[in-house]
Amino acid sequence: MSDKPNPINETDDEARALARSLVDTTRYAALAVNEGDTGFPLVSRVAVSYGSDTGLFFCASDLSTHSQCLATDPRCSLLLGEPGKGDGLAHPRVTLVGSVDRIENSDPQRQSMRDIFLERHPKANLYVDFADFAFYRLLVDRALLNGGFGKAFHLDATDLEFLREWTKFG
């Protein structure tokens, strides 16, 4: 029997900084939800934003399948990271695992979220105020960071300090 090397690296400050940078700069993410009727995973693309006073969030229509899935089961994950030139798997990405809180239109933070969202996604001004659209804040449980080949890390509450208020541990 051969011992296989552990592909997960010890999390260091460089990994934490990379995760933070991805959260700060990524504009679009793959959202994975659980499809209630079938139990199968469903993945969709959403526009994301981050604010230090709002956490990481996205805007979605209640009419979308992924929003309907989240209404039944708020557990989800968001894959953040923009593939660049060349091998898309060589570029950094982070998967944030947790659940979402739907932010009601009456929530006092909605206006701040709207402003932050429109600053990053100005064309969303066309739909962001429609009655069926809402913001969803991700409450992070843990994260998986892939900084490129040979750079895999598991991140926990300590590593996600910048999201502290918006984690399940906070």
Residue frames as a rotation matrix with the C-alpha (Angstrom) as fourth column:
MET 1
0.581 0.814 0.000 0.00
0.814 -0.581 0.000 0.00
0.000 0.000 -1.000 0.00
SER 2
-0.491 -0.754 0.437 1.37
0.746 -0.623 -0.237 3.41
0.451 0.209 0.868 -0.95
ASP 3
-0.106 0.387 -0.916 0.81
0.716 -0.610 -0.341 6.58
-0.690 -0.692 -0.212 1.01
LYS 4
0.151 0.231 0.961 -0.82
0.867 -0.498 -0.017 9.24
0.475 0.836 -0.275 -1.12
PRO 5
-0.876 -0.466 -0.124 0.22
0.471 -0.772 -0.426 12.81
0.103 -0.432 0.896 -0.42
ASN 6
0.015 0.871 -0.491 -2.42
0.781 -0.317 -0.538 15.11
-0.625 -0.375 -0.685 1.03
PRO 7
-0.266 -0.116 0.957 -3.40
0.875 -0.445 0.190 17.54
0.404 0.888 0.220 -1.76
ILE 8
0.769 0.583 0.261 -4.71
0.393 -0.754 0.526 20.09
0.504 -0.302 -0.809 0.76
ASN 9
-0.293 -0.918 0.267 -2.11
0.393 -0.370 -0.842 22.62
0.872 -0.142 0.469 1.86
GLU 10
-0.266 0.092 -0.960 -1.82
0.929 -0.241 -0.280 24.22
-0.257 -0.966 -0.022 5.28
THR 11
0.609 0.567 0.554 -3.82
0.691 -0.722 -0.020 27.45
0.389 0.396 -0.832 5.06
ASP 12
-0.382 -0.801 -0.462 -1.55
0.892 -0.449 0.041 30.50
-0.241 -0.396 0.886 5.23
ASP 13
-0.123 0.305 -0.944 -1.90
0.178 -0.929 -0.324 34.29
-0.976 -0.208 0.060 4.95
GLU 14
-0.861 -0.230 -0.453 -1.38
-0.387 -0.282 0.878 34.16
-0.330 0.931 0.154 1.19
ALA 15
-0.776 0.631 0.010 -4.33
0.547 0.665 0.508 31.76
0.314 0.400 -0.861 0.81
ARG 16
-0.103 0.748 -0.656 -6.52
0.832 -0.297 -0.469 33.92
-0.545 -0.594 -0.592 3.05
ALA 17
-0.382 -0.113 -0.917 -5.60
-0.185 -0.963 0.195 37.02
-0.905 0.244 0.347 1.03
LEU 18
-0.990 0.029 -0.136 -6.40
-0.126 0.212 0.969 35.24
0.057 0.977 -0.207 -2.23
ALA 19
-0.453 0.882 -0.128 -9.83
0.887 0.460 0.031 34.17
0.086 -0.099 -0.991 -0.92
ARG 20
-0.033 0.409 -0.912 -10.53
0.499 -0.784 -0.370 37.73
-0.866 -0.467 -0.179 0.17
SER 21
-0.708 -0.312 -0.634 -9.44
-0.342 -0.633 0.694 39.10
-0.618 0.708 0.341 -3.21
LEU 22
-0.908 0.410 0.088 -11.78
0.321 0.543 0.776 36.69
0.271 0.733 -0.625 -5.02
VAL 23
-0.108 0.899 -0.424 -14.72
0.966 -0.006 -0.259 37.74
-0.235 -0.438 -0.868 -2.82
ASP 24
-0.133 -0.020 -0.991 -13.87
0.217 -0.976 -0.010 41.43
-0.967 -0.216 0.134 -3.31
THR 25
-0.577 -0.337 -0.744 -13.45
-0.516 -0.556 0.652 41.34
-0.634 0.759 0.147 -7.09
THR 26
-0.906 0.233 0.355 -15.54
0.401 0.741 0.539 38.56
-0.137 0.630 -0.764 -8.63
ARG 27
-0.724 0.650 -0.233 -18.61
-0.674 -0.738 0.034 39.87
-0.150 0.182 0.972 -10.41
TYR 28
0.293 0.811 -0.507 -20.33
-0.852 0.462 0.247 36.60
0.435 0.359 0.826 -11.36
ALA 29
-0.610 -0.443 0.657 -20.56
-0.723 0.649 -0.235 33.26
-0.323 -0.618 -0.717 -9.62
ALA 30
-0.432 0.483 -0.762 -21.89
-0.209 0.768 0.605 29.78
0.877 0.421 -0.231 -10.17
LEU 31
-0.326 0.461 0.825 -24.65
-0.943 -0.098 -0.318 29.14
-0.065 -0.882 0.467 -7.64
ALA 32
-0.690 0.113 -0.715 -25.30
-0.076 0.971 0.227 25.50
0.720 0.211 -0.661 -6.70
VAL 33
-0.310 0.699 0.645 -28.61
-0.949 -0.186 -0.254 24.64
-0.058 -0.690 0.721 -5.04
ASN 34
-0.924 0.120 0.364 -30.55
0.069 0.986 -0.151 21.49
-0.377 -0.115 -0.919 -4.21
GLU 35
-0.607 0.753 -0.255 -33.54
-0.571 -0.190 0.799 20.83
0.553 0.630 0.545 -6.44
GLY 36
-0.492 0.413 0.766 -36.28
-0.802 0.127 -0.584 19.94
-0.339 -0.902 0.269 -3.98
ASP 37
0.533 0.836 -0.135 -38.43
-0.817 0.466 -0.339 17.73
-0.221 0.291 0.931 -6.19
THR 38
0.776 -0.251 -0.579 -35.62
-0.223 0.749 -0.623 15.55
0.591 0.613 0.525 -7.47
GLY 39
0.853 -0.522 0.004 -32.79
0.122 0.208 0.971 15.98
-0.508 -0.827 0.241 -4.95
PHE 40
0.362 -0.737 0.571 -30.43
0.924 0.201 -0.326 16.65
0.126 0.646 0.753 -7.83
PRO 41
-0.252 -0.509 -0.823 -27.99
0.521 -0.788 0.328 19.56
-0.816 -0.346 0.464 -7.77
LEU 42
0.637 0.418 0.647 -28.81
0.768 -0.417 -0.486 22.55
0.066 0.807 -0.587 -9.94
VAL 43
-0.321 -0.813 -0.485 -26.27
0.722 -0.542 0.430 25.19
-0.613 -0.212 0.761 -10.96
SER 44
0.705 0.520 0.483 -26.99
0.702 -0.611 -0.367 28.68
0.104 0.598 -0.795 -12.21
ARG 45
-0.488 -0.835 0.253 -25.01
0.781 -0.547 -0.302 31.87
0.390 0.050 0.919 -12.79
VAL 46
0.686 0.664 -0.299 -25.67
0.727 -0.605 0.325 34.90
0.034 -0.440 -0.897 -10.61
ALA 47
0.098 -0.588 0.803 -24.24
0.143 -0.790 -0.596 38.41
0.985 0.174 0.007 -10.36
VAL 48
0.418 -0.026 -0.908 -22.59
0.884 0.244 0.399 38.90
0.211 -0.969 0.125 -6.96
SER 49
0.258 -0.376 0.890 -21.47
-0.172 -0.924 -0.341 41.85
0.951 -0.065 -0.303 -4.87
TYR 50
0.123 -0.291 -0.949 -19.67
0.915 0.404 -0.005 42.27
0.384 -0.867 0.316 -1.58
GLY 51
0.229 -0.094 0.969 -19.72
-0.243 -0.969 -0.037 45.05
0.943 -0.226 -0.245 0.96
SER 52
-0.768 -0.600 -0.221 -18.07
0.066 0.270 -0.961 45.09
0.636 -0.753 -0.168 4.37
ASP 53
-0.780 0.532 0.329 -21.41
-0.546 -0.322 -0.774 46.12
-0.306 -0.783 0.542 5.89
THR 54
0.236 0.921 -0.309 -23.55
-0.965 0.186 -0.183 43.77
-0.111 0.342 0.933 3.78
GLY 55
-0.048 -0.324 0.945 -21.49
-0.176 0.934 0.312 40.62
-0.983 -0.151 -0.101 3.25
LEU 56
-0.954 -0.264 -0.142 -21.50
-0.208 0.240 0.948 38.67
-0.216 0.934 -0.284 0.00
PHE 57
-0.132 0.981 0.143 -24.85
0.004 0.145 -0.989 38.69
-0.991 -0.130 -0.023 -1.78
PHE 58
-0.964 -0.051 0.260 -26.61
0.256 0.069 0.964 38.27
-0.068 0.996 -0.053 -5.10
CYS 59
-0.407 0.858 -0.315 -29.85
-0.692 -0.514 -0.507 39.43
-0.597 0.011 0.802 -6.67
ALA 60
-0.992 0.107 0.064 -32.35
0.124 0.785 0.606 36.96
0.014 0.610 -0.793 -8.12
SER 61
-0.422 0.905 -0.050 -35.93
-0.776 -0.332 0.536 36.75
0.469 0.265 0.843 -9.27
ASP 62
-0.357 0.420 0.834 -38.45
-0.642 0.538 -0.546 34.76
-0.678 -0.731 0.078 -7.26
LEU 63
0.679 0.655 -0.332 -39.56
-0.667 0.361 -0.651 33.35
-0.307 0.664 0.682 -10.61
SER 64
-0.027 -0.783 -0.621 -36.19
-0.864 0.331 -0.379 31.64
0.503 0.527 -0.685 -11.20
THR 65
0.609 0.213 -0.764 -35.77
-0.006 0.965 0.264 27.96
0.793 -0.156 0.588 -10.47
HIS 66
-0.373 -0.828 -0.418 -32.75
0.476 0.216 -0.852 28.58
0.796 -0.517 0.314 -8.24
SER 67
-0.708 0.189 0.680 -34.71
-0.573 -0.717 -0.397 31.06
0.413 -0.671 0.616 -6.07
GLN 68
0.412 0.909 -0.057 -37.56
-0.749 0.374 0.547 28.59
0.519 -0.183 0.835 -5.76
CYS 69
0.316 -0.408 -0.857 -35.06
0.350 0.889 -0.294 25.92
0.882 -0.207 0.423 -4.70
LEU 70
-0.738 -0.662 0.131 -33.54
0.169 -0.369 -0.914 28.28
0.654 -0.652 0.384 -2.10
ALA 71
-0.219 0.750 0.625 -37.02
-0.840 -0.471 0.271 29.00
0.497 -0.465 0.732 -0.69
THR 72
0.770 0.495 -0.402 -37.33
-0.303 0.839 0.452 25.29
0.561 -0.226 0.796 0.05
ASP 73
0.699 -0.650 -0.299 -33.72
0.701 0.541 0.464 24.61
-0.139 -0.534 0.834 1.07
PRO 74
0.965 -0.248 -0.084 -31.44
-0.255 -0.963 -0.087 27.62
-0.059 0.105 -0.993 1.69
ARG 75
0.299 -0.906 0.299 -28.25
0.084 0.337 0.938 25.52
-0.951 -0.255 0.177 1.63
CYS 76
0.991 -0.019 0.129 -26.06
0.127 -0.103 -0.987 26.35
0.032 0.994 -0.100 -1.34
SER 77
0.095 -0.976 -0.195 -22.58
0.621 -0.095 0.778 27.11
-0.778 -0.195 0.597 -2.53
LEU 78
0.952 0.076 -0.298 -21.11
-0.151 -0.729 -0.668 29.87
-0.268 0.680 -0.682 -4.65
LEU 79
0.253 -0.888 0.384 -18.09
0.885 0.373 0.279 29.32
-0.391 0.269 0.880 -6.89
LEU 80
0.890 -0.025 -0.456 -16.21
-0.097 -0.986 -0.134 32.60
-0.446 0.163 -0.880 -7.33
GLY 81
-0.150 -0.987 0.050 -13.37
0.106 0.034 0.994 33.21
-0.983 0.155 0.100 -9.75
GLU 82
0.723 0.350 -0.595 -12.91
-0.476 -0.371 -0.797 34.46
-0.500 0.860 -0.102 -13.26
PRO 83
0.395 -0.621 0.677 -11.11
0.669 0.699 0.251 32.19
-0.629 0.354 0.692 -15.72
GLY 84
0.295 -0.397 -0.869 -8.53
-0.492 -0.843 0.218 34.06
-0.819 0.363 -0.444 -17.74
LYS 85
0.433 -0.223 -0.873 -6.51
-0.873 0.136 -0.468 33.17
0.223 0.965 -0.136 -20.81
GLY 86
-0.595 -0.717 -0.363 -5.18
-0.647 0.695 -0.313 29.68
0.477 0.049 -0.878 -21.25
ASP 87
-0.548 0.321 -0.772 -6.20
0.406 0.909 0.090 26.80
0.731 -0.264 -0.629 -19.04
GLY 88
0.110 0.724 0.681 -9.26
-0.391 -0.599 0.699 27.91
0.914 -0.343 0.218 -17.07
LEU 89
0.835 0.207 -0.511 -8.40
0.302 0.603 0.738 25.44
0.461 -0.770 0.441 -14.30
ALA 90
-0.160 -0.969 -0.188 -5.06
0.851 -0.039 -0.524 27.18
0.500 -0.244 0.831 -13.68
HIS 91
-0.425 0.074 0.902 -6.82
-0.155 -0.988 0.008 30.31
0.892 -0.136 0.432 -12.40
PRO 92
-0.998 -0.026 -0.062 -7.79
0.057 0.170 -0.984 30.78
0.036 -0.985 -0.168 -8.73
ARG 93
-0.165 0.985 0.050 -11.28
-0.294 -0.098 0.951 30.11
0.941 0.142 0.306 -7.50
VAL 94
-0.966 -0.052 0.254 -13.03
-0.260 0.195 -0.946 29.69
-0.001 -0.979 -0.202 -4.18
THR 95
-0.252 0.911 -0.327 -16.19
0.198 0.379 0.904 27.76
0.947 0.163 -0.276 -3.32
LEU 96
-0.818 0.109 0.566 -18.10
-0.551 -0.431 -0.714 29.24
0.166 -0.896 0.412 -0.39
VAL 97
-0.507 0.609 -0.610 -20.44
0.361 0.792 0.492 26.76
0.783 0.029 -0.621 1.28
GLY 98
-0.976 0.206 -0.075 -23.33
-0.006 -0.366 -0.930 27.81
-0.219 -0.907 0.359 3.47
SER 99
-0.180 0.966 0.184 -26.91
0.974 0.202 -0.106 28.99
-0.140 0.160 -0.977 3.26
VAL 100
-0.747 -0.045 0.663 -28.69
0.324 -0.896 0.303 32.16
0.581 0.441 0.684 2.24
ASP 101
-0.374 0.695 -0.614 -30.93
0.577 -0.344 -0.741 34.69
-0.726 -0.631 -0.272 3.93
ARG 102
-0.165 0.421 0.892 -33.46
0.875 -0.354 0.329 36.34
0.454 0.835 -0.310 1.64
ILE 103
-0.856 -0.168 -0.489 -33.42
0.387 -0.835 -0.391 40.07
-0.342 -0.524 0.780 2.28
GLU 104
0.094 0.983 0.160 -36.95
0.956 -0.044 -0.289 41.45
-0.277 0.180 -0.944 2.26
ASN 105
-0.079 -0.057 0.995 -37.69
0.655 -0.755 0.009 44.76
0.751 0.653 0.097 0.52
SER 106
0.812 0.455 0.366 -38.58
0.020 -0.648 0.761 46.24
0.583 -0.611 -0.535 3.92
ASP 107
0.509 -0.695 -0.508 -35.15
0.856 0.347 0.382 45.35
-0.090 -0.629 0.772 5.39
PRO 108
0.856 -0.170 -0.488 -33.21
-0.059 -0.970 0.235 48.53
-0.513 -0.172 -0.841 6.29
GLN 109
-0.136 -0.989 0.064 -30.07
-0.063 0.073 0.995 47.11
-0.989 0.131 -0.072 4.65
ARG 110
0.357 0.328 0.874 -31.74
0.755 0.450 -0.477 46.67
-0.550 0.831 -0.087 1.28
GLN 111
0.995 0.044 -0.090 -30.92
-0.011 -0.846 -0.533 50.21
-0.100 0.532 -0.841 0.10
SER 112
0.277 -0.961 0.007 -27.23
-0.727 -0.204 0.655 49.77
-0.628 -0.187 -0.755 0.94
MET 113
-0.183 -0.288 0.940 -27.18
0.271 0.904 0.330 46.41
-0.945 0.315 -0.088 -0.86
ARG 114
0.715 0.522 0.464 -28.93
0.597 -0.112 -0.794 47.96
-0.363 0.846 -0.392 -3.85
ASP 115
0.850 -0.422 -0.316 -26.35
-0.473 -0.875 -0.103 50.77
-0.233 0.237 -0.943 -4.04
ILE 116
-0.100 -0.929 0.357 -23.41
-0.561 0.349 0.751 48.36
-0.822 -0.125 -0.556 -3.78
PHE 117
0.018 0.188 0.982 -24.97
0.521 0.837 -0.170 46.00
-0.853 0.515 -0.083 -6.32
LEU 118
0.881 0.404 0.247 -25.66
0.418 -0.418 -0.806 48.73
-0.222 0.814 -0.537 -8.86
GLU 119
0.533 -0.781 -0.326 -22.15
-0.674 -0.625 0.394 50.13
-0.511 0.010 -0.859 -8.48
ARG 120
-0.473 -0.731 0.491 -20.77
-0.309 0.660 0.685 46.76
-0.825 0.172 -0.538 -9.61
HIS 121
-0.649 0.357 0.672 -23.64
0.707 0.610 0.359 45.89
-0.281 0.708 -0.648 -11.99
PRO 122
-0.774 0.318 -0.548 -25.07
-0.246 -0.948 -0.202 49.16
-0.584 -0.022 0.812 -13.39
LYS 123
-0.746 0.510 -0.428 -27.20
-0.441 0.103 0.892 47.41
0.499 0.854 0.148 -16.03
ALA 124
-0.694 0.494 -0.523 -29.12
0.671 0.707 -0.222 45.71
0.260 -0.505 -0.823 -13.21
ASN 125
-0.857 0.386 -0.342 -30.88
-0.167 -0.834 -0.525 49.05
-0.488 -0.393 0.779 -12.77
LEU 126
-0.645 0.607 -0.463 -33.31
-0.577 0.010 0.817 47.69
0.500 0.794 0.344 -15.39
TYR 127
0.058 0.686 -0.725 -34.67
-0.032 0.728 0.685 45.00
0.998 -0.017 0.065 -13.04
VAL 128
-0.774 -0.523 -0.357 -33.32
0.259 0.252 -0.932 45.36
0.578 -0.814 -0.059 -9.49
ASP 129
-0.862 0.471 0.188 -36.49
-0.447 -0.529 -0.721 47.10
-0.240 -0.706 0.667 -8.26
PHE 130
-0.297 0.777 -0.555 -38.98
-0.478 0.382 0.791 44.70
0.827 0.500 0.258 -9.84
ALA 131
0.305 0.549 0.778 -41.30
-0.940 0.045 0.337 43.21
0.150 -0.834 0.530 -7.20
ASP 132
0.980 0.125 -0.157 -40.12
-0.115 0.991 0.074 39.64
0.164 -0.055 0.985 -7.87
PHE 133
0.209 -0.973 -0.097 -36.40
0.177 0.135 -0.975 40.45
0.962 0.186 0.201 -7.34
ALA 134
0.986 0.026 0.165 -34.69
-0.159 -0.167 0.973 40.13
0.052 -0.986 -0.161 -3.97
PHE 135
0.049 -0.998 0.028 -31.20
-0.790 -0.056 -0.610 40.07
0.611 0.008 -0.792 -2.53
TYR 136
0.930 0.107 -0.352 -29.84
0.078 0.878 0.472 36.90
0.359 -0.467 0.808 -1.00
ARG 137
0.307 -0.841 0.445 -26.97
-0.925 -0.373 -0.066 37.12
0.221 -0.392 -0.893 1.52
LEU 138
0.373 -0.286 -0.883 -24.66
0.006 0.952 -0.306 34.12
0.928 0.109 0.357 1.82
LEU 139
0.629 -0.218 0.746 -23.97
-0.772 -0.058 0.633 32.95
-0.095 -0.974 -0.205 5.38
VAL 140
0.179 -0.690 -0.701 -20.71
-0.632 0.466 -0.620 31.09
0.754 0.554 -0.352 4.97
ASP 141
0.969 0.121 0.218 -20.05
-0.240 0.680 0.693 27.80
-0.064 -0.723 0.688 6.75
ARG 142
0.202 -0.934 0.295 -16.68
0.223 0.337 0.915 26.98
-0.954 -0.119 0.276 5.14
ALA 143
0.715 -0.016 -0.699 -14.73
-0.627 -0.456 -0.631 27.48
-0.308 0.890 -0.337 1.95
LEU 144
0.440 -0.607 0.662 -12.60
0.600 0.747 0.287 25.52
-0.669 0.271 0.693 -0.48
LEU 145
0.612 -0.331 -0.718 -9.88
-0.539 -0.839 -0.073 27.52
-0.579 0.432 -0.692 -2.20
ASN 146
0.468 -0.552 0.691 -8.04
0.774 0.633 -0.018 26.41
-0.427 0.543 0.723 -5.31
GLY 147
0.475 -0.382 -0.793 -5.28
-0.202 -0.924 0.324 28.88
-0.857 0.006 -0.516 -6.09
GLY 148
0.389 -0.375 -0.842 -4.16
-0.900 0.040 -0.434 26.97
0.196 0.926 -0.322 -9.16
PHE 149
0.555 -0.173 -0.813 -2.35
-0.086 0.961 -0.263 23.68
0.827 0.217 0.519 -9.66
GLY 150
-0.152 -0.643 -0.751 -1.09
0.654 0.505 -0.564 22.30
0.741 -0.576 0.344 -6.35
LYS 151
-0.934 -0.166 0.316 -2.62
-0.070 -0.783 -0.618 25.15
0.350 -0.600 0.720 -4.33
ALA 152
0.016 0.976 -0.217 -5.70
0.138 0.213 0.967 23.69
0.990 -0.045 -0.131 -2.63
PHE 153
-0.945 -0.269 0.185 -6.82
-0.109 -0.274 -0.956 24.88
0.308 -0.923 0.229 0.81
HIS 154
0.018 0.932 -0.361 -9.72
0.786 0.210 0.581 24.34
0.617 -0.295 -0.729 3.21
LEU 155
-0.754 -0.225 0.617 -10.79
-0.092 -0.894 -0.439 27.55
0.651 -0.388 0.653 4.95
ASP 156
-0.193 0.673 -0.714 -12.69
0.923 0.371 0.100 27.74
0.332 -0.640 -0.693 8.21
ALA 157
0.774 0.625 -0.097 -14.09
0.614 -0.705 0.356 30.54
0.154 -0.335 -0.929 10.39
THR 158
0.363 -0.722 -0.588 -10.65
0.377 -0.464 0.802 31.77
-0.852 -0.513 0.104 11.41
ASP 159
-0.593 -0.643 0.485 -9.55
0.662 -0.045 0.749 31.97
-0.460 0.764 0.452 7.78
LEU 160
-0.244 0.628 0.739 -12.70
0.773 -0.333 0.539 33.83
0.585 0.703 -0.404 6.78
GLU 161
-0.447 -0.008 -0.895 -12.37
0.791 -0.471 -0.391 36.56
-0.419 -0.882 0.217 9.41
PHE 162
-0.977 0.051 -0.209 -13.30
-0.132 -0.909 0.396 39.27
-0.170 0.414 0.894 6.87
LEU 163
-0.408 0.886 -0.221 -16.67
-0.232 0.134 0.964 37.52
0.883 0.444 0.151 6.47
ARG 164
-0.961 -0.126 -0.245 -16.96
0.171 0.423 -0.890 36.93
0.216 -0.897 -0.385 10.24
GLU 165
-0.646 0.763 -0.016 -20.25
-0.513 -0.450 -0.731 38.76
-0.565 -0.464 0.682 10.68
TRP 166
0.192 0.725 -0.662 -21.64
-0.980 0.101 -0.174 36.85
-0.060 0.682 0.729 7.70
THR 167
-0.629 -0.358 -0.690 -20.62
-0.393 0.913 -0.115 33.34
0.671 0.199 -0.715 8.74
LYS 168
0.454 0.788 -0.417 -22.54
-0.044 0.487 0.872 30.78
0.890 -0.378 0.256 10.69
PHE 169
-0.015 -0.561 -0.828 -19.79
0.870 0.401 -0.287 30.98
0.493 -0.724 0.482 13.30
GLY 170
-0.603 -0.364 0.709 -19.95
0.174 -0.928 -0.329 34.76
0.778 -0.075 0.623 13.88
